[in-house]
Amino acid sequence: MPTASNTIVAPAPAIGGASNGASSSSDRLPLELDAGLLLSVDPNPLDSDLVPSSEPSTSTTTALDEHLLSRIQQATQVLFNAVFSLPVTRNPDHGPIVTLPPPLLGLPREKPMPKPKPLTKWEKFARTKGINKRRRDKMEYDDDQQEWVARWGYKGANKKEEEQWLHPVKANADDDYSPARAAKRARKDRKLKNEGQRLRNLQRAAATSASGGSSEAKGSSSGNGLGGRAGLSSRGKDSSSRDKPSSRGKPSGRGKPAGRR
């Protein structure tokens, strides 16, 4: 319930039907409005003569419904009078638009706060070493061309070694060695390595977020009958295989019975 200190207070509308027990407008509490939430609160209690004390009759129910509808209509009218008293801007496509003020009533969140994202392997290393994260620029200056070029992508600086017209070749290099192909292969390998690191970071983050639920699932499955029987059957199978004598690696008996010499 909004308090009077942070709520727009509007005069209470006059409710007709004083003969039915309704109080006069001077005795009624003012409405509490929150234009930011389009909220109108009527703190006045219902008229005692309209509230049935026992099994309601049709006439009593009809009178109560009409009374509630009248109060709702008047409270809504007061709310929209306050809304249309706010500054209005004209839009050629949508007509008059009213900018609502910030809400005065603090509502709780519908969903819990999101959990912090797990750190990647590099972020953990950078935190331990005190390395500050700095985003690399997409452009870099090429001293040979005397202009700014893209770091990656079309005609990127990472392809400069592949596309240059002259390549130094070592004296002991193979006859079919191509520096351009070697540079391209190295660039592809770096790309695959980075993609592998990204996928491993995603797997590590998924395992970290699911560790709580998986531990509970393991505990519950160990107590179930199926899990217990599966564990017993696997253990029994292993023990039976260990108890069976194995003839591998043993010398043959040369046809003699075990108890005879």
N, C-alpha and C positions, 0 to 999 in steps of 0.2 A: 504494500500500500504506500503510495507516495506521500511524503510529508508536506506540510504547508510551506516549509522553507524552500523547497526546490520544485514546487508545482505551481502551475498557473491556476489561480482560483477564479472561477467564474460565478456570477450570481446564479442562484438556483431558480429555475423556471417555476412559474406558478402552476400548480397542479390543481385542476378543477375537481369538483366533487367533494366540497367541504361537508355536505350533508351526509356523505358516506363515511365520515370519520377522518378525512384527510385534513392535515394541518394547513395553516395559511403559509404563504410564501415567506413571510418574515420569520417564521419559526424554523424553516428548513435550512439545513446546512448547505453551503455552496458546493458546486461541483468542482472536482479536481481534474484538471486537464493536463495531458502530456502530448503536445502536438507532434513531437518527434516520433512517437509510437502510435499516433492516432488513437489515443486512449482517453476515455472519458469515464470517470468514477463518480458514482452517486452514493455518498455515504449515508444517505437517509434510510431509515428502516421502512419496511412495508407497513401500510396501515393495518392496525390490529383488527379492524372490523372486516377486512377482506381476507385475512388468513384464517382458513377453517381450523377449528379446534378438534373436530371429529371427522367422521366420514364426509368428504365434501360433496355438495350437491351440484347439479348442473348449473344452476343460476349463480352459485358462489364461485365456481370455477370460471365461468364466463366473465364475471365481474373482475376477478383477479387477473385474468389474461388481458382484459382491456386496460386495466390499470397499469400492468407491467409494460404493455405495448406503448401506452401514452408516455410513460417515463422514459422508455428507451428512445422513442422518437424525439422527445424534447432534449435529452442529453446528447443525442447525435447532432441535433440542430445546433446546440451551443458549441459542440466541438468543431463543426465545419464553419461556424461563424468565426471562431478563433483562427482556423486554418486560412480562410480567405482574407483575414486581416493582415496576413504576412505579406512581405514583398512578392510581387508577381512579375514574372518575365514573360514576354510574348515570343512564341515560336511559330514560324510560318507553317510548319507541318503539323504541329500538335496543339496549337492554341496556347492559352495561358498556362503557365507552369509555376507552381509554388515550391520553393525550396524549404523543406522542413528543417526545423532547428535540431540540434543534437538531442537525443532522448534524455530525459531527466531521471527515468527509472532504470536502474541497472538490472538487466536480466541475466540469469546464469547461462553458461554455455550449454548448447545442446549436446555436444560431444566432448570427451575428455581432451586435455591438452595433448598435442602430438609429442611422441617420444623423441628425444634427441637422436639425430642421425648418427649411426656408428662411424667412427673415424676409419679412413682407409689406411693402408700400410704406410703410404708416403706421409699422410697427415700425422700419424703417430711418430714417425721418424723425425719429421720437421718440428713437432712439438718438443721432443726430447732434446733436439739439437738447437732449439731456439731460432729456427729459420722462419722468417716472415713470408707469408704467401704474397706474391706479386704477379698479377696477370700480365702475360706477355702481350706486347702490341702485335696487331695483325700486320703491320707494315714495318719494314726495316730499310735502312739506307744502304744502297749499293754504291760502293766507292768506284767501281769500274764504270758503271753507267751514269753515275752522278745524279741519281734520282731515287725516289722511294718506290719500292717494289713490295708485292705481297710476300708474306713469309711462307704461306702454303697456297695450294690451289693452282689455278691456271697461271703459267709462267711464274711460279713461285720460286723463292730463293732456295728452297730445298731441292729443286731440280737443276740448279745452276751447274753442278758438276757433271750432270748427265748431258746437258745441252751445249756445253762449251765446245768450241771447234778444235781445240788443241788439248791433248791429254798426255801427261808424262807417263811413260811406261818403264818399268824396271828392266834391267838387262837380263835377268833370269826368268822373265815372264814367259808363259807359253805362247806358241805362235797364234793360237786362236783366242788369246785373251783380249777382251774388249773392256776398256775402262768405263765406257758409258753403261754397258750392261751390268758391270760389277757395281757401279754406283746406284743404278736402279734397283738391283737386287738387294743391296744394303738398305735402301730406303723402304722397300717393301718389307724387309725383315723387321725394321724398326716399327713400322706400322702394325705388323702382326704382334710384335711384342707388347706394344702399348694396348692393343685390343685385348690381348690375353690378360694383362694386368688389370684392365677395367673389368673384365668378366670375373676375375678372381676377387676383386674388391666387392662386386655385387654378391657373389656367393658368400663371402665372409660376412657381409652386412646381413644377408638373409639368414645365415646360420646364427648370428648374434641375436637377431630379433626373435627368432623361433626357438631359442635355447630354453626360455622359460616354459613355453607350452610343451616342448618335447620332453622336458624332464618330468612334467606332470603326467604326460601320456605314458611315459615309460613306467612310472610308479603305479599308475592305474592298471596297465596291462600286465604287470608282474603279479598283481593280486587276482586277476581273473582266472577262471578255470581253464580257458583255452590257452592262455599264455603259460600257465603252470604245466599243463599237459604237454604243450609243445616243447617246453624246456626239458621236461623229464624224458620225453621221447628222444630228443636229440642227445641228451646226456647218456641215456641208455644205449643208443646206437653207438656212441663213441666208446663207451665202456665195453660193449660186446665186441667191437672191432679190436679193442686193445687186448681183450682176454683170449681171442682166437690165436692159436699158434700160427706163426708165419714160416713158410719154408724157403723164403727168399734169402739168399746169401748163406744157407747152411749146406755143408757137404752132404752128399748122398750117402745112404747107408750101404750101398753096394749089394742090395738085395738081401741083406741079413736082417732078421727080426730084431726089434729093439732090445728084447731081453736075452738074446742068445749071443754067444761069442764063439 
